[in-house]
Amino acid sequence: MSTTAITVIGGPTALLEYAGLRIVTDPTFDAPQVYEDPDETTLEKTAGPAIARTDLGPVDLVLLSHHGHKDNLDWEGLELIAQGIPTLSTRQAADDLFGGSVIGLDNWESYDFGVVTITAMPALHGPPGSEPMVGPVIGFMLEAEGEPTVYVSGDNASLPLVRQIADRFAPVDIALLFAGAARVDEIDADLTLNSTDAATAAQSLGARLVVGLHTEDWTHFSHTRPQLEAAFEGSGILADTPRGVRVELGG
């Protein structure tokens, strides 16, 4: 059994050390800026990464919940993937991010990477019916013999889908939950878990430990880290994960 550890980099991005692998979630390493695109909502990033892409060190695998939004895959994130690092994502991402290193998965489909089995988890990036606007998204479940199970939610806002995942996998040892209650003008609903729903999701999953991501660095995140901490107050399961600090989560 190896030590599982997390280093929060910013937004949805973290470096997960798991079963001897160094895994990056939804890579965003750009400096603060405004992303304007006539085909997308304007997004503003307010803080740079705790660790620059060039200082990250070796990366074995990228888990990319979806590729269409700059707060999940930005220009520096694309540079990371372009190095040929194996990247698991949606089928759509594999079609669009051609080059051979992006592997598309359907819901519940598994992929073996070394000793780790990664299974694509269903996710919905907003309320029912929003997929034509926001595109497909997936989460991930990581399993390896002798290691804790790790759930990475991706940009999921659906508690019913979390319950489906719990029916198959609960209890989950560690849950990396993308929270922040992301909102845009075009959709009058949360696009990711709000703080209360994140706590409910953790309870449904029977999570031993929760890492909160996706609560900082972007103006469209309507819930911040303090709100997430308030929702988990008294539970004792929300990990203290200062930006840029390696935190051991156990083995």
C-alpha positions as CSV (number, residue, x, y, z in Angstrom):
1,M,0.0,0.0,0.0
2,S,1.3,3.4,-1.0
3,T,0.5,6.8,0.5
4,T,-2.3,8.7,-1.2
5,A,-1.7,12.4,-1.2
6,I,-3.2,15.5,-2.8
7,T,-1.8,18.9,-3.7
8,V,-4.5,21.5,-4.6
9,I,-3.3,23.7,-7.4
10,G,-6.4,25.9,-8.0
11,G,-9.9,25.7,-9.4
12,P,-10.6,22.0,-10.3
13,T,-6.9,21.2,-10.6
14,A,-5.0,19.0,-8.2
15,L,-2.1,16.6,-8.2
16,L,-3.2,13.3,-6.9
17,E,-0.6,10.8,-5.8
18,Y,-2.3,7.3,-6.0
19,A,-0.9,3.8,-6.2
20,G,2.5,5.1,-7.2
21,L,1.0,7.4,-10.0
22,R,1.0,11.2,-10.3
23,I,-2.4,12.2,-11.6
24,V,-3.6,15.7,-12.5
25,T,-7.3,16.5,-12.5
26,D,-8.8,19.0,-15.0
27,P,-5.6,20.9,-15.8
28,T,-5.8,24.7,-15.5
29,F,-2.4,26.5,-15.2
30,D,-3.0,29.8,-16.9
31,A,-2.3,33.2,-15.3
32,P,-5.4,35.3,-14.3
33,Q,-7.3,36.5,-17.4
34,V,-10.6,36.9,-19.1
35,Y,-11.6,34.3,-21.7
36,E,-13.9,35.8,-24.3
37,D,-15.4,33.5,-27.0
38,P,-18.5,34.2,-29.1
39,D,-19.5,30.6,-28.8
40,E,-19.0,30.4,-25.0
41,T,-19.8,32.3,-21.8
42,T,-17.1,34.8,-20.9
43,L,-15.2,33.5,-17.9
44,E,-12.8,35.3,-15.7
45,K,-9.9,33.7,-13.8
46,T,-8.8,35.7,-10.8
47,A,-5.7,33.8,-9.5
48,G,-2.9,31.8,-11.0
49,P,-2.0,28.2,-10.1
50,A,-0.2,27.4,-6.9
51,I,2.2,25.4,-9.0
52,A,3.1,26.3,-12.5
53,R,2.8,23.7,-15.2
54,T,6.6,23.9,-15.8
55,D,7.2,23.2,-12.1
56,L,4.8,20.3,-11.8
57,G,7.3,17.5,-12.3
58,P,6.5,14.2,-14.0
59,V,2.8,13.4,-14.6
60,D,1.6,9.9,-15.4
61,L,-2.1,10.5,-16.2
62,V,-4.6,13.3,-16.6
63,L,-8.3,12.9,-15.6
64,L,-10.2,15.5,-17.7
65,S,-13.9,15.6,-16.8
66,H,-14.6,17.7,-20.0
67,H,-12.7,19.9,-22.4
68,G,-15.1,22.6,-23.6
69,H,-14.7,25.1,-20.8
70,K,-11.6,27.1,-19.9
71,D,-12.1,26.6,-16.2
72,N,-11.5,22.9,-16.7
73,L,-9.0,22.9,-19.5
74,D,-7.1,26.1,-20.3
75,W,-4.3,27.0,-22.7
76,E,-1.5,25.7,-20.3
77,G,-3.6,22.6,-19.6
78,L,-3.7,21.9,-23.4
79,E,0.1,22.3,-23.4
80,L,0.3,19.6,-20.7
81,I,-1.9,17.2,-22.6
82,A,0.0,18.0,-25.8
83,Q,3.1,16.4,-24.3
84,G,1.5,13.1,-24.9
85,I,0.5,12.3,-21.3
86,P,-2.3,9.7,-21.3
87,T,-5.6,11.6,-20.7
88,L,-9.0,10.0,-19.8
89,S,-12.0,12.0,-20.7
90,T,-15.3,11.9,-22.6
91,R,-15.7,10.4,-26.1
92,Q,-16.3,13.9,-27.4
93,A,-13.0,15.1,-26.0
94,A,-11.2,12.2,-27.6
95,D,-12.8,13.2,-31.0
96,D,-12.0,16.9,-30.6
97,L,-8.5,16.7,-28.9
98,F,-7.0,14.5,-31.6
99,G,-3.4,13.5,-31.2
100,G,-3.6,10.0,-29.7
101,S,-3.1,10.6,-26.0
102,V,-6.8,11.4,-25.1
103,I,-8.8,8.2,-24.4
104,G,-12.6,8.6,-24.5
105,L,-14.8,6.7,-22.1
106,D,-18.5,6.1,-21.8
107,N,-20.3,6.1,-18.5
108,W,-19.4,3.0,-16.4
109,E,-16.6,2.0,-18.9
110,S,-13.4,1.0,-17.2
111,Y,-9.8,1.5,-18.2
112,D,-6.8,-0.2,-16.7
113,F,-3.7,2.0,-16.2
114,G,-0.9,0.0,-14.5
115,V,-2.4,-1.4,-11.3
116,V,-5.2,1.1,-11.3
117,T,-8.7,0.6,-12.7
118,I,-10.4,3.9,-13.6
119,T,-14.1,3.8,-14.3
120,A,-16.0,6.6,-15.9
121,M,-18.8,7.9,-13.6
122,P,-21.9,9.6,-15.0
123,A,-22.1,13.3,-14.4
124,L,-24.4,16.2,-15.4
125,H,-23.0,19.7,-15.7
126,G,-26.2,21.5,-14.6
127,P,-29.9,20.8,-14.4
128,P,-31.6,18.1,-16.4
129,G,-31.8,19.1,-20.1
130,S,-28.7,21.3,-19.9
131,E,-26.3,18.9,-21.7
132,P,-26.9,20.4,-25.2
133,M,-25.7,23.8,-23.8
134,V,-22.8,22.6,-21.6
135,G,-21.7,19.4,-23.3
136,P,-20.9,16.0,-21.9
137,V,-18.9,15.5,-18.7
138,I,-17.8,12.5,-16.7
139,G,-16.3,11.8,-13.3
140,F,-14.0,9.0,-12.3
141,M,-13.6,6.1,-9.8
142,L,-10.1,4.9,-9.0
143,E,-9.5,1.4,-7.6
144,A,-6.4,-0.6,-7.0
145,E,-5.7,-3.6,-4.8
146,G,-4.7,-2.5,-1.3
147,E,-5.4,1.2,-2.0
148,P,-8.4,3.4,-1.0
149,T,-11.1,4.0,-3.6
150,V,-11.1,7.5,-4.9
151,Y,-14.0,9.3,-6.6
152,V,-13.4,12.3,-8.7
153,S,-16.7,14.0,-9.3
154,G,-15.8,16.3,-12.2
155,D,-18.3,19.1,-12.9
156,N,-21.3,17.2,-11.7
157,A,-24.4,18.9,-10.2
158,S,-26.7,15.9,-10.0
159,L,-27.4,14.2,-6.7
160,P,-29.5,11.5,-8.3
161,L,-26.4,10.5,-10.3
162,V,-24.3,10.5,-7.1
163,R,-26.9,8.1,-5.6
164,Q,-26.5,5.8,-8.7
165,I,-22.7,5.9,-8.1
166,A,-23.2,5.1,-4.4
167,D,-25.4,2.2,-5.3
168,R,-22.5,0.6,-7.1
169,F,-19.5,1.8,-5.1
170,A,-20.4,3.0,-1.6
171,P,-18.7,3.3,0.8
172,V,-16.0,5.4,-1.0
173,D,-12.8,6.1,0.9
174,I,-11.9,9.5,-0.6
175,A,-14.2,11.8,-2.6
176,L,-12.7,14.7,-4.6
177,L,-15.8,16.9,-5.0
178,F,-16.0,19.7,-7.5
179,A,-18.2,22.2,-5.6
180,G,-18.5,26.0,-5.9
181,A,-22.0,26.2,-7.3
182,A,-20.8,27.5,-10.6
183,R,-23.4,29.7,-12.3
184,V,-23.6,31.5,-15.7
185,D,-26.3,33.9,-16.9
186,E,-27.5,31.6,-19.6
187,I,-28.6,28.9,-17.2
188,D,-30.5,29.7,-14.0
189,A,-29.2,26.8,-11.9
190,D,-26.0,25.5,-10.3
191,L,-23.7,23.9,-12.8
192,T,-21.6,22.1,-10.1
193,L,-22.4,21.0,-6.6
194,N,-23.3,23.7,-4.2
195,S,-21.9,23.4,-0.7
196,T,-25.0,21.8,0.8
197,D,-25.2,19.3,-2.0
198,A,-21.6,18.5,-1.7
199,A,-22.1,17.5,1.9
200,T,-25.2,15.4,0.9
201,A,-23.1,13.7,-1.9
202,A,-20.4,12.8,0.6
203,Q,-23.0,11.3,2.9
204,S,-24.6,9.3,0.1
205,L,-21.2,8.0,-0.9
206,G,-20.3,7.1,2.7
207,A,-17.0,9.0,2.1
208,R,-14.4,8.6,4.8
209,L,-12.6,11.8,3.6
210,V,-13.5,14.6,1.2
211,V,-11.3,16.9,-0.7
212,G,-13.1,20.1,-1.9
213,L,-12.1,21.5,-5.3
214,H,-13.5,24.0,-7.7
215,T,-14.3,26.7,-5.1
216,E,-11.7,29.3,-5.9
217,D,-10.1,31.4,-8.7
218,W,-13.1,32.0,-11.0
219,T,-15.7,34.7,-10.7
220,H,-18.6,32.4,-11.7
221,F,-18.1,30.1,-8.7
222,S,-20.8,31.4,-6.4
223,H,-19.8,29.4,-3.3
224,T,-16.4,29.8,-1.9
225,R,-14.2,27.6,0.4
226,P,-15.7,29.0,3.6
227,Q,-19.2,28.1,2.5
228,L,-18.0,24.6,1.8
229,E,-16.4,24.3,5.2
230,A,-19.6,25.5,6.9
231,A,-21.6,22.8,5.1
232,F,-19.2,20.1,6.4
233,E,-18.9,21.6,9.9
234,G,-19.0,18.9,12.6
235,S,-18.6,16.1,10.1
236,G,-14.8,15.8,10.5
237,I,-14.4,14.5,6.9
238,L,-13.4,17.6,4.9
239,A,-9.6,17.6,4.5
240,D,-7.6,20.7,5.2
241,T,-5.9,21.3,1.8
242,P,-4.0,24.6,1.7
243,R,-3.1,25.7,-1.9
244,G,0.2,24.2,-3.1
245,V,0.7,22.1,0.0
246,R,1.1,18.3,-0.3
247,V,-1.4,16.7,2.1
248,E,-1.3,13.0,2.9
249,L,-4.7,11.3,2.8
250,G,-3.6,7.9,4.1
251,G,-3.1,4.6,2.4
